[in-house]
Amino acid sequence: MNTYKLACVIEKDEDGYYGYCPELKACHAQGDTFEEVLTNLRDVLSLLVQDKIAEKEPIPSSELINFTTIEVTV
C-alpha cells in the first residue's frame, strides 16, 4: 500500500465547508464541518488515485504548499 500527498484547499462560507484538490480537477467535496469535509475529501481522493493507478496514469504529489489569508484595508 502506498501513501500519496496531495494539496487540498478548504474554504468556509455560510453554507459550510467546501474543499478541492487543484492537482486532481475532479476532486471536490463539501461538509457541514471541517472534519466532515476532510473525511469526504479523503474518500474522493482515494477513489481518484485508485482510478489513476488502474489506468496507469501518473499521480501528482505535493511536498509543500503555502496558503494564507491576507487582510487589506482600502
C-alpha angles and dihedrals in degrees: 000000000000130000122222129194114214128175116240131185119211122192130186124213137156091286097053131263131337124191137183141170112232091201093057108046094199094056112105129140140165138198144172091242136032090249092051094052089048091053091047092048091051090052093050093043091051092053093046093048091048089052092050090050091050091049091045090238123150117263116221119231133198127205102177134001125173119208125170143160117241120200116216125188114205 
